[in-house]
């Protein structure tokens, strides 16, 4: 069995006070609806777990009814940090789940074929992540605003979501993070802690995340092009 955990419990502080970016309307629908639809439509995914803020379960349930999502889903309340929210999502998976895709709720343009390829890579290698090659020249700073050294961009990738895992692998990785008292904002970083290789799955097209208000026009354009 394959499940998806959609992390939708963040507050999105960079969007401005009092703004929940997941409920912002883009291309005629809330951001989270676009994200949810990608996984509802993906044949490789059997069920969804949405990690949400306490008190918003009914709002998400209404969205599911309004938009006719068909796959089984359940809600779980998020934690203090992203890794805690992911842990709560993993704890809510069906006992039969062998593979899991972890997705940012605010990343609404992920192609279903990328989800499928990431899950296949996780089945083969234990862990995988959607990623794009760096096209910019990258410099490392000295901790301030001066260049410390040049980095070889041919070896650099920007990682995104979905991040996919055999369930046993990501649980072991996050248990190690929790035991060490560390914080990670990326699930593949937990795999690095236990020495678990992570396969890079190239995402050829744009797969942006809604982070700041300036992201919305580009995401709107992408979503309308994909209709």
N, C-alpha and C positions, 0 to 999 in steps of 0.2 A: 504494500500500500504506500502511496505517495501523498504527502500533505504539504500545504503551504502555510507559513506563518507570516501574516502581513502585520508589520509593526506600525500601529496607528495611534500611539499613545503620547507622542511628543507634543510640545506646546508651540514649537516653531517661533521662538522669540525673535528671530531675525526678520520676521514678517511685520513686526510691530505689535504693540500692546493690544490685547483683546481680540486678536485675529487668529482663528483656527484655519491654517492653510489647507487642511484636508477637506474643508467644507466650502472653500472658495470655488465659484463656478468658472470652469474653463471649458471652452468649446461646448457650452450648453449644459454641462453636468459638473457636479462636485469632483474635485481631484480624486478623492478616494474611490468614487464610482468607476472612474477610468481604470484605476489600478486593480480594483476588485474584479472588473470585467475580464481583464487579461488572464487572470488565473481561473476564473469561472469558465472561460472558453478554452483553456489549455487541456487537451486530451490526456496529458501526462499527469495531471493533478486530480486526486480523488476527493479531497476535502480541504477546507480552509479553517484556520484559526486566526481570528482578528484580535490583536492586542490593543485594547482601547482604554481611554481614561474612564475612571469611575463616574457613573452618572450618564454616560453617553451611549450605553448599550441600546436603549430604545431608539435613539436617533439612527444608529447604524441598522437596527432591525427594520426600521421604516424604509431606509434606502434600499435594502435587499428586496422588500416587497414591491416598492415602486419600480425597480429596474429588472425584476424577474430573474434574479440569480437562482440558478438551479442546483448547484452543488451543495452538499451538506456543509454547514458552517457553525461555528460556535464562537463565543466571545470570552476573553479572559482579561482581567484588569492588568494594566502595565505596572512596572516597578519604578523605583526612584531613578535608575539609569537605564540606558538602552539595553545593556547586557542583562539587567534584571527583567526587563520586558520580554526579551528573547527567551530567557529561562522560563518565565511564566508560560509563554507560548508553547515551548517544548513540553512542558509539564502537562499541557492540555491535549496533546496529540493522542490519537487512537492508539491502543496498545499494538495494533498490527502495523503501524507505520514504520517503514524501513528507510525511506528517503524523505528529506524535508527541504523545501525551498524557503529561504528567509528573504522577505522583500520589504523595502521601505514603502510605507503607505503613500508617501509623497512622490513616488517615482512612477508616473502614470503612462509612460510611453513604451515600456518594455515589450518588445515583440514576443508573441507566444513561442516562436521558434527558438528564441534565445533561452526561454525558460526550459523548453524541452531539451536543448543541447546541454544546458548546465546540469540538469538532472541526470542525463545520460553520463556525463563526465564524472559526476559525484558517485554514481553507481560503480563506475570503473576504477576510480582513483580514491574515493573516500571523501573528497572535498573539491569544490570548484567555485569559480566566481566569474560573473560577467565582467568584462574589462575591455578597455580601449587603449591602443598604443598611444604613447605621447607623441604629439606632432609639434609641440613647442620645444624650444631649447630650455632646459631646466638647469638652474643654478642652486647650489646650497648656500645659505647665508651664514654669517658668523654669529647668528643669534640676534642680529639687528637688521640694518639695511644695507650691509655691504656683502659682496660676493666672497664666499670662502673657497668654493671650488666648483668646477664644471662637472656635470653629471652626464653620462653617456645615455642619450635619450633612446637609443636602440634597445636598451634593457629596461626601460621604464614603462609602466602601465598605470592607468587610472582605473581603480577597481570600483565597481558599482554594486547593484543588486539586480537579480537574485544572487544570493550566495547559497549554494546547495551542498548538502552533506548526507552521508549515512547518519542516521539518528544517533547511533552509538558513538560515532566520532565527535559530533558537536557537543553531545552531553559530556563526554570525557574532557573535551577542551575547555568548556565553560566551568566545569567542576574544578579544573586546575586553576583557572583564573580566580574563581571565588576563594579557593583554598589559599592562594598566594596573596589575596587582598588587593589584586590589581584591578584596573579599570580599562576596558577596551571599548572603542566606539565602532569597531568593525569585527565581525565574527571570524574572519580569516586570521586576524591577529591572535585569537585564542588558539587556533590550530598551530600557529608558529610556536606558541609556548610549549606545546607538547611534541613538536617536531613532525606534525602531520603535513605532508605535501598537499598543496592546493593547486589544482589545474586551472589555468587561465583560459577562459572561453571568450574568444573575441566577438564583440558586439560591433558590427560594421556600421550601423546607423546610430543616430543620437538616442541617448537613454538618460535624459536629464532628470534631476530631482528638484522639486520646488523648495527653494531655500529662502530666496529674497523676492520682493515684488518685481524686480527686473527680470526674473525668470519666466514670468507668466506669459508675456507676448510670444516668446519663442515656443513654449510648450503648447500654447493655443494653436500656433501655426502647425506644429507637428501633428497634433491630434486631428485637426481638420484635414490635413493631407492624408491621414491614415484611414479616414472614414470610407 
